[in-house]
Amino acid sequence: MRSYVYRPKGVCSRQITVELDDQDVITRVEFLGGCSGNTQGVAKLALGRKAQEVISLISGIRCGAKDTSCPAQLSLALREALEK
């Protein structure tokens, strides 16, 4: 099990913590800050899926006029976690 902490940029959440097992399956996602219902929903939907699958599903999602969103920032966190 490996854990990774990411500092999102351009969104309301201040930190994303992800845990991956040895086969890159997501076992934990925790957002600090952001829209509680939305971040909890995204986190639960990601659990049990391969990181690469989640990245492909949520990469590039925008929040209103912003160029990014909490889900898009989670995809960046997962990419960095996979690279480590």
PyMOL Python script that loads the backbone (N, CA, C, O; Angstrom):
from pymol import cmd

cmd.read_pdbstr("""\
ATOM      1  N   MET A   1       0.850  -1.169   0.000  1.00  0.00           N
ATOM      2  CA  MET A   1       0.000   0.000   0.000  1.00  0.00           C
ATOM      3  C   MET A   1       0.900   1.237   0.000  1.00  0.00           C
ATOM      4  O   MET A   1       1.849   1.331   0.779  1.00  0.00           O
ATOM      5  N   ARG A   2       0.588   2.173  -0.879  1.00  0.00           N
ATOM      6  CA  ARG A   2       1.351   3.415  -0.870  1.00  0.00           C
ATOM      7  C   ARG A   2       0.403   4.599  -0.813  1.00  0.00           C
ATOM      8  O   ARG A   2      -0.673   4.590  -1.411  1.00  0.00           O
ATOM      9  N   SER A   3       0.824   5.608  -0.086  1.00  0.00           N
ATOM     10  CA  SER A   3       0.015   6.792   0.130  1.00  0.00           C
ATOM     11  C   SER A   3       0.694   7.991  -0.518  1.00  0.00           C
ATOM     12  O   SER A   3       1.920   8.091  -0.529  1.00  0.00           O
ATOM     13  N   TYR A   4      -0.119   8.905  -1.060  1.00  0.00           N
ATOM     14  CA  TYR A   4       0.417  10.088  -1.724  1.00  0.00           C
ATOM     15  C   TYR A   4      -0.448  11.291  -1.350  1.00  0.00           C
ATOM     16  O   TYR A   4      -1.676  11.214  -1.372  1.00  0.00           O
ATOM     17  N   VAL A   5       0.203  12.394  -1.009  1.00  0.00           N
ATOM     18  CA  VAL A   5      -0.492  13.633  -0.663  1.00  0.00           C
ATOM     19  C   VAL A   5      -0.229  14.649  -1.769  1.00  0.00           C
ATOM     20  O   VAL A   5       0.914  14.870  -2.167  1.00  0.00           O
ATOM     21  N   TYR A   6      -1.297  15.257  -2.254  1.00  0.00           N
ATOM     22  CA  TYR A   6      -1.221  16.206  -3.368  1.00  0.00           C
ATOM     23  C   TYR A   6      -1.847  17.530  -2.948  1.00  0.00           C
ATOM     24  O   TYR A   6      -2.875  17.550  -2.271  1.00  0.00           O
ATOM     25  N   ARG A   7      -1.234  18.619  -3.345  1.00  0.00           N
ATOM     26  CA  ARG A   7      -1.760  19.966  -3.089  1.00  0.00           C
ATOM     27  C   ARG A   7      -2.411  20.493  -4.367  1.00  0.00           C
ATOM     28  O   ARG A   7      -1.707  20.896  -5.294  1.00  0.00           O
ATOM     29  N   PRO A   8      -3.742  20.497  -4.428  1.00  0.00           N
ATOM     30  CA  PRO A   8      -4.433  20.945  -5.637  1.00  0.00           C
ATOM     31  C   PRO A   8      -4.231  22.441  -5.898  1.00  0.00           C
ATOM     32  O   PRO A   8      -3.943  23.220  -4.990  1.00  0.00           O
ATOM     33  N   LYS A   9      -4.389  22.804  -7.148  1.00  0.00           N
ATOM     34  CA  LYS A   9      -4.248  24.202  -7.568  1.00  0.00           C
ATOM     35  C   LYS A   9      -5.515  24.635  -8.305  1.00  0.00           C
ATOM     36  O   LYS A   9      -6.044  23.894  -9.133  1.00  0.00           O
ATOM     37  N   GLY A  10      -5.996  25.848  -7.994  1.00  0.00           N
ATOM     38  CA  GLY A  10      -7.126  26.414  -8.718  1.00  0.00           C
ATOM     39  C   GLY A  10      -8.499  25.924  -8.294  1.00  0.00           C
ATOM     40  O   GLY A  10      -9.485  26.179  -8.986  1.00  0.00           O
ATOM     41  N   VAL A  11      -8.580  25.219  -7.160  1.00  0.00           N
ATOM     42  CA  VAL A  11      -9.864  24.702  -6.677  1.00  0.00           C
ATOM     43  C   VAL A  11     -10.012  24.998  -5.181  1.00  0.00           C
ATOM     44  O   VAL A  11      -9.078  25.478  -4.538  1.00  0.00           O
ATOM     45  N   CYS A  12     -11.171  24.710  -4.648  1.00  0.00           N
ATOM     46  CA  CYS A  12     -11.445  24.976  -3.231  1.00  0.00           C
ATOM     47  C   CYS A  12     -10.765  23.986  -2.288  1.00  0.00           C
ATOM     48  O   CYS A  12     -10.391  24.361  -1.176  1.00  0.00           O
ATOM     49  N   SER A  13     -10.598  22.746  -2.700  1.00  0.00           N
ATOM     50  CA  SER A  13      -9.940  21.777  -1.820  1.00  0.00           C
ATOM     51  C   SER A  13      -8.459  22.136  -1.666  1.00  0.00           C
ATOM     52  O   SER A  13      -7.821  22.642  -2.590  1.00  0.00           O
ATOM     53  N   ARG A  14      -7.938  21.859  -0.468  1.00  0.00           N
ATOM     54  CA  ARG A  14      -6.563  22.233  -0.149  1.00  0.00           C
ATOM     55  C   ARG A  14      -5.589  21.059  -0.185  1.00  0.00           C
ATOM     56  O   ARG A  14      -4.377  21.253  -0.274  1.00  0.00           O
ATOM     57  N   GLN A  15      -6.118  19.857  -0.117  1.00  0.00           N
ATOM     58  CA  GLN A  15      -5.251  18.678  -0.102  1.00  0.00           C
ATOM     59  C   GLN A  15      -6.052  17.458  -0.539  1.00  0.00           C
ATOM     60  O   GLN A  15      -7.236  17.327  -0.229  1.00  0.00           O
ATOM     61  N   ILE A  16      -5.381  16.570  -1.266  1.00  0.00           N
ATOM     62  CA  ILE A  16      -5.973  15.287  -1.651  1.00  0.00           C
ATOM     63  C   ILE A  16      -4.986  14.195  -1.236  1.00  0.00           C
ATOM     64  O   ILE A  16      -3.810  14.239  -1.595  1.00  0.00           O
ATOM     65  N   THR A  17      -5.475  13.228  -0.484  1.00  0.00           N
ATOM     66  CA  THR A  17      -4.666  12.081  -0.101  1.00  0.00           C
ATOM     67  C   THR A  17      -5.224  10.856  -0.811  1.00  0.00           C
ATOM     68  O   THR A  17      -6.422  10.584  -0.747  1.00  0.00           O
ATOM     69  N   VAL A  18      -4.342  10.113  -1.493  1.00  0.00           N
ATOM     70  CA  VAL A  18      -4.763   8.884  -2.171  1.00  0.00           C
ATOM     71  C   VAL A  18      -3.893   7.730  -1.700  1.00  0.00           C
ATOM     72  O   VAL A  18      -2.714   7.909  -1.396  1.00  0.00           O
ATOM     73  N   GLU A  19      -4.481   6.560  -1.644  1.00  0.00           N
ATOM     74  CA  GLU A  19      -3.743   5.336  -1.361  1.00  0.00           C
ATOM     75  C   GLU A  19      -4.014   4.340  -2.474  1.00  0.00           C
ATOM     76  O   GLU A  19      -5.153   4.153  -2.902  1.00  0.00           O
ATOM     77  N   LEU A  20      -2.945   3.705  -2.934  1.00  0.00           N
ATOM     78  CA  LEU A  20      -3.022   2.696  -3.993  1.00  0.00           C
ATOM     79  C   LEU A  20      -2.429   1.395  -3.482  1.00  0.00           C
ATOM     80  O   LEU A  20      -1.468   1.399  -2.713  1.00  0.00           O
ATOM     81  N   ASP A  21      -3.010   0.275  -3.916  1.00  0.00           N
ATOM     82  CA  ASP A  21      -2.405  -1.006  -3.567  1.00  0.00           C
ATOM     83  C   ASP A  21      -1.320  -1.348  -4.588  1.00  0.00           C
ATOM     84  O   ASP A  21      -1.002  -0.531  -5.451  1.00  0.00           O
ATOM     85  N   ASP A  22      -0.764  -2.523  -4.496  1.00  0.00           N
ATOM     86  CA  ASP A  22       0.353  -2.918  -5.355  1.00  0.00           C
ATOM     87  C   ASP A  22      -0.029  -3.063  -6.822  1.00  0.00           C
ATOM     88  O   ASP A  22       0.849  -3.116  -7.684  1.00  0.00           O
ATOM     89  N   GLN A  23      -1.324  -3.126  -7.118  1.00  0.00           N
ATOM     90  CA  GLN A  23      -1.780  -3.228  -8.503  1.00  0.00           C
ATOM     91  C   GLN A  23      -2.423  -1.922  -8.993  1.00  0.00           C
ATOM     92  O   GLN A  23      -3.180  -1.913  -9.964  1.00  0.00           O
ATOM     93  N   ASP A  24      -2.104  -0.825  -8.299  1.00  0.00           N
ATOM     94  CA  ASP A  24      -2.596   0.513  -8.655  1.00  0.00           C
ATOM     95  C   ASP A  24      -4.107   0.652  -8.533  1.00  0.00           C
ATOM     96  O   ASP A  24      -4.713   1.465  -9.231  1.00  0.00           O
ATOM     97  N   VAL A  25      -4.717  -0.131  -7.655  1.00  0.00           N
ATOM     98  CA  VAL A  25      -6.137   0.000  -7.356  1.00  0.00           C
ATOM     99  C   VAL A  25      -6.270   1.002  -6.207  1.00  0.00           C
ATOM    100  O   VAL A  25      -5.525   0.937  -5.230  1.00  0.00           O
ATOM    101  N   ILE A  26      -7.215   1.918  -6.332  1.00  0.00           N
ATOM    102  CA  ILE A  26      -7.411   2.959  -5.336  1.00  0.00           C
ATOM    103  C   ILE A  26      -8.114   2.375  -4.112  1.00  0.00           C
ATOM    104  O   ILE A  26      -9.196   1.799  -4.223  1.00  0.00           O
ATOM    105  N   THR A  27      -7.492   2.530  -2.948  1.00  0.00           N
ATOM    106  CA  THR A  27      -8.063   2.004  -1.711  1.00  0.00           C
ATOM    107  C   THR A  27      -8.547   3.114  -0.784  1.00  0.00           C
ATOM    108  O   THR A  27      -9.292   2.857   0.162  1.00  0.00           O
ATOM    109  N   ARG A  28      -8.120   4.352  -1.055  1.00  0.00           N
ATOM    110  CA  ARG A  28      -8.553   5.489  -0.226  1.00  0.00           C
ATOM    111  C   ARG A  28      -8.378   6.782  -1.001  1.00  0.00           C
ATOM    112  O   ARG A  28      -7.370   6.979  -1.680  1.00  0.00           O
ATOM    113  N   VAL A  29      -9.373   7.670  -0.896  1.00  0.00           N
ATOM    114  CA  VAL A  29      -9.288   9.033  -1.417  1.00  0.00           C
ATOM    115  C   VAL A  29      -9.886   9.936  -0.355  1.00  0.00           C
ATOM    116  O   VAL A  29     -10.997   9.697   0.118  1.00  0.00           O
ATOM    117  N   GLU A  30      -9.151  10.974   0.019  1.00  0.00           N
ATOM    118  CA  GLU A  30      -9.652  11.924   1.001  1.00  0.00           C
ATOM    119  C   GLU A  30      -9.331  13.343   0.554  1.00  0.00           C
ATOM    120  O   GLU A  30      -8.173  13.677   0.302  1.00  0.00           O
ATOM    121  N   PHE A  31     -10.354  14.166   0.457  1.00  0.00           N
ATOM    122  CA  PHE A  31     -10.196  15.582   0.126  1.00  0.00           C
ATOM    123  C   PHE A  31     -10.255  16.385   1.411  1.00  0.00           C
ATOM    124  O   PHE A  31     -11.062  16.096   2.294  1.00  0.00           O
ATOM    125  N   LEU A  32      -9.408  17.384   1.514  1.00  0.00           N
ATOM    126  CA  LEU A  32      -9.478  18.349   2.605  1.00  0.00           C
ATOM    127  C   LEU A  32      -9.977  19.651   2.007  1.00  0.00           C
ATOM    128  O   LEU A  32      -9.289  20.271   1.196  1.00  0.00           O
ATOM    129  N   GLY A  33     -11.170  20.067   2.402  1.00  0.00           N
ATOM    130  CA  GLY A  33     -11.794  21.253   1.820  1.00  0.00           C
ATOM    131  C   GLY A  33     -12.573  20.883   0.573  1.00  0.00           C
ATOM    132  O   GLY A  33     -12.686  19.710   0.216  1.00  0.00           O
ATOM    133  N   GLY A  34     -13.105  21.894  -0.080  1.00  0.00           N
ATOM    134  CA  GLY A  34     -13.917  21.669  -1.274  1.00  0.00           C
ATOM    135  C   GLY A  34     -15.372  21.452  -0.915  1.00  0.00           C
ATOM    136  O   GLY A  34     -15.750  21.516   0.255  1.00  0.00           O
ATOM    137  N   CYS A  35     -16.176  21.200  -1.911  1.00  0.00           N
ATOM    138  CA  CYS A  35     -17.615  20.956  -1.712  1.00  0.00           C
ATOM    139  C   CYS A  35     -17.783  19.539  -1.164  1.00  0.00           C
ATOM    140  O   CYS A  35     -17.572  18.560  -1.880  1.00  0.00           O
ATOM    141  N   SER A  36     -18.156  19.441   0.083  1.00  0.00           N
ATOM    142  CA  SER A  36     -18.143  18.162   0.798  1.00  0.00           C
ATOM    143  C   SER A  36     -18.889  17.043   0.076  1.00  0.00           C
ATOM    144  O   SER A  36     -18.352  15.948  -0.088  1.00  0.00           O
ATOM    145  N   GLY A  37     -20.103  17.305  -0.350  1.00  0.00           N
ATOM    146  CA  GLY A  37     -20.883  16.258  -1.019  1.00  0.00           C
ATOM    147  C   GLY A  37     -20.237  15.798  -2.311  1.00  0.00           C
ATOM    148  O   GLY A  37     -20.174  14.601  -2.588  1.00  0.00           O
ATOM    149  N   ASN A  38     -19.758  16.743  -3.098  1.00  0.00           N
ATOM    150  CA  ASN A  38     -19.128  16.393  -4.376  1.00  0.00           C
ATOM    151  C   ASN A  38     -17.829  15.622  -4.175  1.00  0.00           C
ATOM    152  O   ASN A  38     -17.597  14.610  -4.836  1.00  0.00           O
ATOM    153  N   THR A  39     -16.981  16.098  -3.262  1.00  0.00           N
ATOM    154  CA  THR A  39     -15.697  15.419  -3.071  1.00  0.00           C
ATOM    155  C   THR A  39     -15.890  14.034  -2.450  1.00  0.00           C
ATOM    156  O   THR A  39     -15.155  13.102  -2.775  1.00  0.00           O
ATOM    157  N   GLN A  40     -16.873  13.898  -1.559  1.00  0.00           N
ATOM    158  CA  GLN A  40     -17.158  12.572  -0.996  1.00  0.00           C
ATOM    159  C   GLN A  40     -17.655  11.622  -2.080  1.00  0.00           C
ATOM    160  O   GLN A  40     -17.274  10.452  -2.112  1.00  0.00           O
ATOM    161  N   GLY A  41     -18.505  12.131  -2.965  1.00  0.00           N
ATOM    162  CA  GLY A  41     -19.021  11.305  -4.052  1.00  0.00           C
ATOM    163  C   GLY A  41     -17.936  10.856  -5.001  1.00  0.00           C
ATOM    164  O   GLY A  41     -17.874   9.681  -5.364  1.00  0.00           O
ATOM    165  N   VAL A  42     -17.077  11.776  -5.408  1.00  0.00           N
ATOM    166  CA  VAL A  42     -15.971  11.436  -6.308  1.00  0.00           C
ATOM    167  C   VAL A  42     -15.055  10.418  -5.643  1.00  0.00           C
ATOM    168  O   VAL A  42     -14.614   9.459  -6.276  1.00  0.00           O
ATOM    169  N   ALA A  43     -14.771  10.634  -4.360  1.00  0.00           N
ATOM    170  CA  ALA A  43     -13.890   9.714  -3.634  1.00  0.00           C
ATOM    171  C   ALA A  43     -14.481   8.305  -3.598  1.00  0.00           C
ATOM    172  O   ALA A  43     -13.769   7.333  -3.849  1.00  0.00           O
ATOM    173  N   LYS A  44     -15.759   8.185  -3.291  1.00  0.00           N
ATOM    174  CA  LYS A  44     -16.393   6.852  -3.221  1.00  0.00           C
ATOM    175  C   LYS A  44     -16.439   6.171  -4.579  1.00  0.00           C
ATOM    176  O   LYS A  44     -16.231   4.961  -4.678  1.00  0.00           O
ATOM    177  N   LEU A  45     -16.712   6.942  -5.625  1.00  0.00           N
ATOM    178  CA  LEU A  45     -16.767   6.352  -6.965  1.00  0.00           C
ATOM    179  C   LEU A  45     -15.397   5.856  -7.429  1.00  0.00           C
ATOM    180  O   LEU A  45     -15.313   4.942  -8.249  1.00  0.00           O
ATOM    181  N   ALA A  46     -14.331   6.454  -6.909  1.00  0.00           N
ATOM    182  CA  ALA A  46     -12.979   6.049  -7.305  1.00  0.00           C
ATOM    183  C   ALA A  46     -12.522   4.766  -6.609  1.00  0.00           C
ATOM    184  O   ALA A  46     -11.690   4.037  -7.149  1.00  0.00           O
ATOM    185  N   LEU A  47     -13.049   4.486  -5.433  1.00  0.00           N
ATOM    186  CA  LEU A  47     -12.593   3.332  -4.653  1.00  0.00           C
ATOM    187  C   LEU A  47     -12.771   2.020  -5.415  1.00  0.00           C
ATOM    188  O   LEU A  47     -13.806   1.780  -6.037  1.00  0.00           O
ATOM    189  N   GLY A  48     -11.746   1.183  -5.354  1.00  0.00           N
ATOM    190  CA  GLY A  48     -11.806  -0.133  -5.978  1.00  0.00           C
ATOM    191  C   GLY A  48     -11.506  -0.145  -7.460  1.00  0.00           C
ATOM    192  O   GLY A  48     -11.493  -1.210  -8.078  1.00  0.00           O
ATOM    193  N   ARG A  49     -11.264   1.020  -8.045  1.00  0.00           N
ATOM    194  CA  ARG A  49     -10.944   1.099  -9.477  1.00  0.00           C
ATOM    195  C   ARG A  49      -9.441   1.296  -9.662  1.00  0.00           C
ATOM    196  O   ARG A  49      -8.745   1.799  -8.780  1.00  0.00           O
ATOM    197  N   LYS A  50      -8.972   0.890 -10.816  1.00  0.00           N
ATOM    198  CA  LYS A  50      -7.582   1.155 -11.186  1.00  0.00           C
ATOM    199  C   LYS A  50      -7.388   2.662 -11.355  1.00  0.00           C
ATOM    200  O   LYS A  50      -8.258   3.352 -11.887  1.00  0.00           O
ATOM    201  N   ALA A  51      -6.258   3.155 -10.905  1.00  0.00           N
ATOM    202  CA  ALA A  51      -5.977   4.583 -10.990  1.00  0.00           C
ATOM    203  C   ALA A  51      -6.076   5.086 -12.427  1.00  0.00           C
ATOM    204  O   ALA A  51      -6.637   6.155 -12.666  1.00  0.00           O
ATOM    205  N   GLN A  52      -5.547   4.339 -13.374  1.00  0.00           N
ATOM    206  CA  GLN A  52      -5.567   4.776 -14.773  1.00  0.00           C
ATOM    207  C   GLN A  52      -6.993   4.911 -15.306  1.00  0.00           C
ATOM    208  O   GLN A  52      -7.277   5.813 -16.094  1.00  0.00           O
ATOM    209  N   GLU A  53      -7.878   4.033 -14.887  1.00  0.00           N
ATOM    210  CA  GLU A  53      -9.282   4.112 -15.304  1.00  0.00           C
ATOM    211  C   GLU A  53      -9.923   5.405 -14.790  1.00  0.00           C
ATOM    212  O   GLU A  53     -10.616   6.099 -15.534  1.00  0.00           O
ATOM    213  N   VAL A  54      -9.688   5.719 -13.522  1.00  0.00           N
ATOM    214  CA  VAL A  54     -10.253   6.933 -12.934  1.00  0.00           C
ATOM    215  C   VAL A  54      -9.670   8.169 -13.606  1.00  0.00           C
ATOM    216  O   VAL A  54     -10.395   9.126 -13.877  1.00  0.00           O
ATOM    217  N   ILE A  55      -8.372   8.160 -13.877  1.00  0.00           N
ATOM    218  CA  ILE A  55      -7.733   9.287 -14.566  1.00  0.00           C
ATOM    219  C   ILE A  55      -8.436   9.548 -15.893  1.00  0.00           C
ATOM    220  O   ILE A  55      -8.746  10.695 -16.215  1.00  0.00           O
ATOM    221  N   SER A  56      -8.687   8.498 -16.659  1.00  0.00           N
ATOM    222  CA  SER A  56      -9.312   8.684 -17.974  1.00  0.00           C
ATOM    223  C   SER A  56     -10.751   9.188 -17.861  1.00  0.00           C
ATOM    224  O   SER A  56     -11.238   9.870 -18.763  1.00  0.00           O
ATOM    225  N   LEU A  57     -11.427   8.864 -16.774  1.00  0.00           N
ATOM    226  CA  LEU A  57     -12.817   9.291 -16.588  1.00  0.00           C
ATOM    227  C   LEU A  57     -12.947  10.749 -16.147  1.00  0.00           C
ATOM    228  O   LEU A  57     -13.890  11.429 -16.553  1.00  0.00           O
ATOM    229  N   ILE A  58     -12.019  11.241 -15.324  1.00  0.00           N
ATOM    230  CA  ILE A  58     -12.220  12.554 -14.702  1.00  0.00           C
ATOM    231  C   ILE A  58     -11.225  13.622 -15.142  1.00  0.00           C
ATOM    232  O   ILE A  58     -11.367  14.783 -14.758  1.00  0.00           O
ATOM    233  N   SER A  59     -10.249  13.268 -15.917  1.00  0.00           N
ATOM    234  CA  SER A  59      -9.281  14.247 -16.403  1.00  0.00           C
ATOM    235  C   SER A  59      -9.969  15.301 -17.259  1.00  0.00           C
ATOM    236  O   SER A  59     -10.784  14.974 -18.121  1.00  0.00           O
ATOM    237  N   GLY A  60      -9.642  16.558 -17.020  1.00  0.00           N
ATOM    238  CA  GLY A  60     -10.173  17.638 -17.847  1.00  0.00           C
ATOM    239  C   GLY A  60     -11.535  18.175 -17.442  1.00  0.00           C
ATOM    240  O   GLY A  60     -12.044  19.088 -18.091  1.00  0.00           O
ATOM    241  N   ILE A  61     -12.144  17.636 -16.386  1.00  0.00           N
ATOM    242  CA  ILE A  61     -13.429  18.162 -15.923  1.00  0.00           C
ATOM    243  C   ILE A  61     -13.217  19.579 -15.391  1.00  0.00           C
ATOM    244  O   ILE A  61     -12.248  19.860 -14.687  1.00  0.00           O
ATOM    245  N   ARG A  62     -14.147  20.458 -15.747  1.00  0.00           N
ATOM    246  CA  ARG A  62     -14.066  21.854 -15.316  1.00  0.00           C
ATOM    247  C   ARG A  62     -15.134  22.136 -14.261  1.00  0.00           C
ATOM    248  O   ARG A  62     -16.151  21.447 -14.189  1.00  0.00           O
ATOM    249  N   CYS A  63     -14.887  23.153 -13.452  1.00  0.00           N
ATOM    250  CA  CYS A  63     -15.848  23.605 -12.445  1.00  0.00           C
ATOM    251  C   CYS A  63     -16.251  25.032 -12.798  1.00  0.00           C
ATOM    252  O   CYS A  63     -15.498  25.977 -12.563  1.00  0.00           O
ATOM    253  N   GLY A  64     -17.438  25.177 -13.358  1.00  0.00           N
ATOM    254  CA  GLY A  64     -17.886  26.505 -13.778  1.00  0.00           C
ATOM    255  C   GLY A  64     -16.928  27.101 -14.788  1.00  0.00           C
ATOM    256  O   GLY A  64     -16.592  26.462 -15.785  1.00  0.00           O
ATOM    257  N   ALA A  65     -16.487  28.327 -14.534  1.00  0.00           N
ATOM    258  CA  ALA A  65     -15.569  29.022 -15.440  1.00  0.00           C
ATOM    259  C   ALA A  65     -14.106  28.644 -15.203  1.00  0.00           C
ATOM    260  O   ALA A  65     -13.227  29.062 -15.956  1.00  0.00           O
ATOM    261  N   LYS A  66     -13.848  27.863 -14.169  1.00  0.00           N
ATOM    262  CA  LYS A  66     -12.466  27.460 -13.870  1.00  0.00           C
ATOM    263  C   LYS A  66     -11.974  26.459 -14.911  1.00  0.00           C
ATOM    264  O   LYS A  66     -12.762  25.705 -15.482  1.00  0.00           O
ATOM    265  N   ASP A  67     -10.683  26.459 -15.149  1.00  0.00           N
ATOM    266  CA  ASP A  67     -10.084  25.514 -16.095  1.00  0.00           C
ATOM    267  C   ASP A  67      -9.911  24.123 -15.493  1.00  0.00           C
ATOM    268  O   ASP A  67      -9.515  23.195 -16.198  1.00  0.00           O
ATOM    269  N   THR A  68     -10.198  23.963 -14.216  1.00  0.00           N
ATOM    270  CA  THR A  68     -10.001  22.697 -13.535  1.00  0.00           C
ATOM    271  C   THR A  68     -11.138  22.468 -12.549  1.00  0.00           C
ATOM    272  O   THR A  68     -12.067  23.271 -12.464  1.00  0.00           O
ATOM    273  N   SER A  69     -11.062  21.374 -11.809  1.00  0.00           N
ATOM    274  CA  SER A  69     -12.077  21.022 -10.805  1.00  0.00           C
ATOM    275  C   SER A  69     -11.428  20.079  -9.800  1.00  0.00           C
ATOM    276  O   SER A  69     -10.306  19.618 -10.007  1.00  0.00           O
ATOM    277  N   CYS A  70     -12.133  19.796  -8.718  1.00  0.00           N
ATOM    278  CA  CYS A  70     -11.604  18.826  -7.759  1.00  0.00           C
ATOM    279  C   CYS A  70     -11.406  17.443  -8.396  1.00  0.00           C
ATOM    280  O   CYS A  70     -10.381  16.810  -8.140  1.00  0.00           O
ATOM    281  N   PRO A  71     -12.355  16.946  -9.222  1.00  0.00           N
ATOM    282  CA  PRO A  71     -12.098  15.678  -9.895  1.00  0.00           C
ATOM    283  C   PRO A  71     -10.864  15.731 -10.808  1.00  0.00           C
ATOM    284  O   PRO A  71     -10.067  14.793 -10.823  1.00  0.00           O
ATOM    285  N   ALA A  72     -10.705  16.817 -11.562  1.00  0.00           N
ATOM    286  CA  ALA A  72      -9.532  16.944 -12.438  1.00  0.00           C
ATOM    287  C   ALA A  72      -8.255  16.975 -11.618  1.00  0.00           C
ATOM    288  O   ALA A  72      -7.242  16.407 -12.026  1.00  0.00           O
ATOM    289  N   GLN A  73      -8.293  17.632 -10.466  1.00  0.00           N
ATOM    290  CA  GLN A  73      -7.119  17.661  -9.597  1.00  0.00           C
ATOM    291  C   GLN A  73      -6.832  16.271  -9.025  1.00  0.00           C
ATOM    292  O   GLN A  73      -5.670  15.909  -8.835  1.00  0.00           O
ATOM    293  N   LEU A  74      -7.875  15.494  -8.750  1.00  0.00           N
ATOM    294  CA  LEU A  74      -7.668  14.108  -8.316  1.00  0.00           C
ATOM    295  C   LEU A  74      -6.964  13.325  -9.415  1.00  0.00           C
ATOM    296  O   LEU A  74      -6.096  12.503  -9.120  1.00  0.00           O
ATOM    297  N   SER A  75      -7.316  13.558 -10.666  1.00  0.00           N
ATOM    298  CA  SER A  75      -6.641  12.842 -11.762  1.00  0.00           C
ATOM    299  C   SER A  75      -5.161  13.191 -11.794  1.00  0.00           C
ATOM    300  O   SER A  75      -4.328  12.328 -12.068  1.00  0.00           O
ATOM    301  N   LEU A  76      -4.826  14.447 -11.516  1.00  0.00           N
ATOM    302  CA  LEU A  76      -3.406  14.848 -11.467  1.00  0.00           C
ATOM    303  C   LEU A  76      -2.699  14.205 -10.274  1.00  0.00           C
ATOM    304  O   LEU A  76      -1.546  13.787 -10.376  1.00  0.00           O
ATOM    305  N   ALA A  77      -3.398  14.133  -9.148  1.00  0.00           N
ATOM    306  CA  ALA A  77      -2.820  13.481  -7.969  1.00  0.00           C
ATOM    307  C   ALA A  77      -2.528  12.008  -8.257  1.00  0.00           C
ATOM    308  O   ALA A  77      -1.478  11.487  -7.881  1.00  0.00           O
ATOM    309  N   LEU A  78      -3.470  11.350  -8.928  1.00  0.00           N
ATOM    310  CA  LEU A  78      -3.278   9.932  -9.259  1.00  0.00           C
ATOM    311  C   LEU A  78      -2.121   9.740 -10.238  1.00  0.00           C
ATOM    312  O   LEU A  78      -1.342   8.796 -10.104  1.00  0.00           O
ATOM    313  N   ARG A  79      -2.011  10.630 -11.216  1.00  0.00           N
ATOM    314  CA  ARG A  79      -0.875  10.541 -12.150  1.00  0.00           C
ATOM    315  C   ARG A  79       0.450  10.638 -11.432  1.00  0.00           C
ATOM    316  O   ARG A  79       1.366   9.852 -11.673  1.00  0.00           O
ATOM    317  N   GLU A  80       0.542  11.622 -10.539  1.00  0.00           N
ATOM    318  CA  GLU A  80       1.789  11.789  -9.795  1.00  0.00           C
ATOM    319  C   GLU A  80       2.046  10.581  -8.879  1.00  0.00           C
ATOM    320  O   GLU A  80       3.187  10.138  -8.740  1.00  0.00           O
ATOM    321  N   ALA A  81       0.997  10.058  -8.265  1.00  0.00           N
ATOM    322  CA  ALA A  81       1.161   8.880  -7.406  1.00  0.00           C
ATOM    323  C   ALA A  81       1.679   7.687  -8.213  1.00  0.00           C
ATOM    324  O   ALA A  81       2.518   6.931  -7.724  1.00  0.00           O
ATOM    325  N   LEU A  82       1.194   7.513  -9.428  1.00  0.00           N
ATOM    326  CA  LEU A  82       1.657   6.419 -10.281  1.00  0.00           C
ATOM    327  C   LEU A  82       3.122   6.592 -10.685  1.00  0.00           C
ATOM    328  O   LEU A  82       3.840   5.607 -10.858  1.00  0.00           O
ATOM    329  N   GLU A  83       3.560   7.829 -10.833  1.00  0.00           N
ATOM    330  CA  GLU A  83       4.941   8.099 -11.229  1.00  0.00           C
ATOM    331  C   GLU A  83       5.931   7.882 -10.102  1.00  0.00           C
ATOM    332  O   GLU A  83       7.116   7.666 -10.352  1.00  0.00           O
ATOM    333  N   LYS A  84       5.461   7.938  -8.864  1.00  0.00           N
ATOM    334  CA  LYS A  84       6.354   7.798  -7.695  1.00  0.00           C
ATOM    335  C   LYS A  84       6.739   6.366  -7.457  1.00  0.00           C
ATOM    336  O   LYS A  84       7.482   6.074  -6.520  1.00  0.00           O
TER     337      LYS A  84
END
""", "prot")
cmd.dss("prot")
cmd.show_as("cartoon", "prot")
cmd.util.cbc("prot")
cmd.orient("prot")
